[in-house]
Amino acid sequence: MSIVRTALPLVLLTSVLTGCAGLQKTDWPTCAAVGGVGGAALGAIESSSWAGYGALLGAGVAAGYCWVHGDGDEDGDGVPDSRDKCPGTPKGVQVDANGCPPAPVAAVEEVVVVKEETIVIRDVHFEFDSARLTAADKAKLDTIATRLKQEAPSAQLRVTGYTDSVGSDAYNQRLSEKRAHSVTEYLIGAGVPRGSFVSVAGGGESHPVADNKTADGRALNRRTEIKINR
């Protein structure tokens, strides 16, 4: 009987520590309950009076051990610190089994390519009754040439010149063609590949965009359009 009484605390302690292994600090009530039940059962082996003693001893030792040696959860994410690979996770953030927030899904930005675009040139006025460019016209076309050279080599350019309604239809048709060719040749000389131009034409006084009865309207109708097809 003395051997049982001597060995009982050791057996009880081993049982408690084994039962509490892997638990968290906050699980000390569970440890206490398990230790108490186990201690009572072991104590009852000696006698019924030992059951109460075993329960108290088992509960106390188990709870204390769990509190001192139990695994903590410092950031409160539900993953013990010993397995938490991302300590300090903000409260309320959902985590995986390793205590880490899900990796953000990389947003794939869709590149929208505008298939067709038209550059309207209204501030190139040429010399009076001529298709010859002025110095101011050339400076403005230099800016447009820089833009066109940035287009992909596969881009197709269509140049169309337009006039106002002053003069005969035939005259305006010829003048618009000359001006379209004049703009195109200057852009090619400024570095835009000749192969990018698939058509150069004159629209004469057709397709007005404003009222030809007013000076402002006629100014808007005198224009050169460069259509870009990508």
C-alpha positions in Angstrom: 0.0 0.0 0.0 2.9 2.4 0.7 4.2 1.8 -2.8 0.9 2.9 -4.2 0.9 6.0 -2.0 4.4 6.9 -3.1 3.9 6.3 -6.7 0.5 7.9 -7.0 1.7 11.5 -7.1 4.3 10.7 -9.8 1.7 8.8 -11.9 -0.8 11.7 -11.3 1.8 14.3 -12.3 2.8 12.4 -15.5 -0.9 12.0 -16.5 -1.6 15.7 -16.0 1.4 16.9 -17.9 0.7 14.5 -20.8 -3.0 15.6 -20.9 -2.1 19.3 -21.0 0.6 19.0 -23.7 -0.2 21.2 -26.7 -2.9 23.2 -24.9 -2.9 27.0 -24.7 -2.7 29.2 -21.6 -6.4 30.0 -21.9 -7.2 26.3 -21.8 -6.3 26.1 -18.1 -10.0 25.4 -17.0 -10.0 22.4 -19.3 -6.6 21.3 -17.9 -8.0 21.6 -14.4 -11.0 19.5 -15.3 -9.0 16.8 -17.0 -6.5 16.8 -14.1 -9.2 16.6 -11.5 -11.0 13.7 -13.2 -7.7 11.9 -13.7 -6.5 12.6 -10.2 -9.8 11.4 -8.7 -9.7 8.2 -10.6 -6.1 7.5 -9.6 -6.7 8.5 -6.1 -9.7 6.1 -5.9 -7.3 3.2 -6.5 -6.0 3.8 -3.0 -9.3 4.5 -1.3 -12.4 6.5 -1.7 -10.9 9.2 0.6 -8.0 9.6 -1.8 -10.4 10.5 -4.6 -11.0 14.0 -3.3 -7.3 14.5 -2.6 -6.4 13.3 -6.1 -9.0 15.5 -7.7 -7.8 18.7 -5.9 -4.1 17.8 -6.6 -4.7 16.9 -10.2 -6.8 20.0 -10.9 -4.3 22.3 -9.3 -1.2 20.9 -10.9 -2.8 20.6 -14.3 -4.2 24.2 -14.3 -0.8 25.6 -13.1 1.2 23.7 -15.6 -1.1 24.7 -18.5 -0.9 28.4 -17.4 2.9 28.4 -17.1 3.8 26.1 -20.0 0.8 26.3 -22.2 1.1 27.7 -25.7 0.0 31.4 -26.0 -1.9 33.2 -28.7 -0.5 36.7 -28.4 -2.4 38.2 -31.4 -5.6 36.4 -30.7 -6.0 34.9 -34.1 -6.8 31.4 -32.9 -3.4 30.0 -33.9 -1.0 29.1 -31.0 2.2 31.2 -30.9 4.4 28.1 -31.5 2.7 27.6 -34.9 2.0 31.2 -35.7 4.3 32.2 -38.6 2.8 35.7 -38.8 2.7 37.0 -35.2 1.1 40.4 -34.6 -1.8 39.9 -37.1 -4.3 42.7 -36.6 -7.5 41.8 -34.7 -10.3 40.5 -36.9 -8.1 39.6 -39.9 -8.9 36.1 -41.2 -5.8 33.8 -41.1 -4.8 30.4 -42.4 -3.5 27.4 -40.4 -0.2 29.1 -40.0 -1.7 32.3 -38.6 -1.0 34.3 -41.8 -3.5 36.4 -43.8 -4.3 34.9 -47.2 -1.9 36.2 -49.9 -3.5 39.0 -51.8 -4.7 38.1 -55.3 -2.7 40.1 -57.8 -5.1 42.3 -59.8 -4.6 41.8 -63.5 -5.1 45.1 -65.1 -6.7 44.8 -68.5 -5.0 46.9 -71.1 -7.7 48.4 -73.3 -6.3 49.2 -76.8 -8.3 51.8 -78.7 -8.5 50.2 -82.2 -9.3 53.5 -84.0 -8.5 57.1 -83.2 -8.6 60.3 -85.3 -6.3 63.2 -84.9 -7.9 66.4 -86.2 -5.5 69.2 -87.2 -7.3 72.5 -87.4 -4.5 74.9 -86.5 -2.4 74.2 -89.7 -3.5 77.0 -92.1 -0.9 76.8 -94.9 0.0 79.8 -96.9 -2.9 81.6 -98.5 -4.6 79.7 -101.4 -1.7 77.2 -101.2 -0.7 73.8 -99.9 2.7 75.2 -98.7 3.2 74.9 -94.9 4.2 78.0 -92.9 6.9 77.9 -90.2 4.2 77.9 -87.5 2.5 74.9 -89.3 5.7 72.9 -89.3 6.3 73.5 -85.5 2.8 72.1 -84.8 3.3 69.1 -87.1 6.5 68.3 -85.3 4.5 67.7 -82.2 2.1 65.4 -84.1 5.1 63.6 -85.7 6.5 62.8 -82.2 3.2 61.3 -81.2 2.8 59.2 -84.4 6.4 57.8 -84.1 5.3 56.3 -80.7 2.6 54.2 -82.4 3.3 50.5 -83.0 4.9 49.8 -86.4 1.7 47.9 -87.3 -0.5 51.1 -86.9 -2.1 52.2 -90.2 -2.5 56.0 -90.9 -5.1 57.5 -93.2 -4.8 61.2 -94.0 -7.7 63.2 -95.4 -7.7 66.9 -96.0 -10.9 69.1 -96.0 -11.7 72.7 -97.0 -14.5 75.1 -96.4 -17.2 75.8 -99.0 -15.5 79.0 -100.5 -14.7 78.3 -104.1 -15.8 75.6 -106.6 -16.2 72.0 -105.6 -13.5 70.9 -108.1 -11.0 73.5 -106.8 -11.6 72.6 -103.2 -11.2 69.0 -104.0 -7.8 69.5 -105.6 -6.7 71.9 -102.8 -7.7 69.4 -100.1 -5.7 66.6 -101.8 -2.6 68.8 -102.1 -2.8 69.8 -98.4 -3.2 66.2 -97.3 -0.1 65.2 -99.3 1.8 68.2 -97.9 1.0 67.2 -94.3 1.9 63.6 -95.0 5.3 64.4 -96.7 6.2 66.7 -93.8 5.4 63.9 -91.2 7.5 61.4 -93.2 10.4 63.9 -93.3 10.0 64.2 -89.5 10.5 60.5 -89.0 7.1 58.9 -89.3 7.6 55.7 -91.5 6.2 56.1 -95.0 4.9 52.6 -94.8 2.6 53.6 -92.0 0.5 55.7 -94.4 -2.0 53.5 -96.2 -4.0 56.3 -97.8 -3.7 60.1 -98.5 -6.8 61.7 -99.9 -8.8 64.9 -100.2 -12.4 65.3 -99.0 -12.8 68.8 -100.5 -15.7 70.7 -98.9 -17.6 67.4 -98.2 -18.4 66.4 -94.6 -18.4 69.8 -92.9 -18.3 69.7 -89.2 -19.6 73.3 -88.7 -21.7 75.9 -90.5 -19.9 77.3 -93.6 -22.0 80.5 -93.4 -19.9 81.8 -90.5 -16.2 82.6 -90.3 -15.8 80.4 -87.2 -17.6 77.6 -88.9 -15.5 77.7 -92.0 -12.3 77.7 -89.9 -13.5 74.5 -88.2 -14.2 72.9 -91.6 -10.6 73.7 -92.9 -8.9 70.7 -91.4 -6.7 67.7 -91.9 -7.7 64.4 -90.2 -5.3 61.6 -89.5 -7.1 58.3 -88.7 -5.1 55.8 -86.7 -6.0 52.1 -87.1 -4.2 49.9 -84.6 
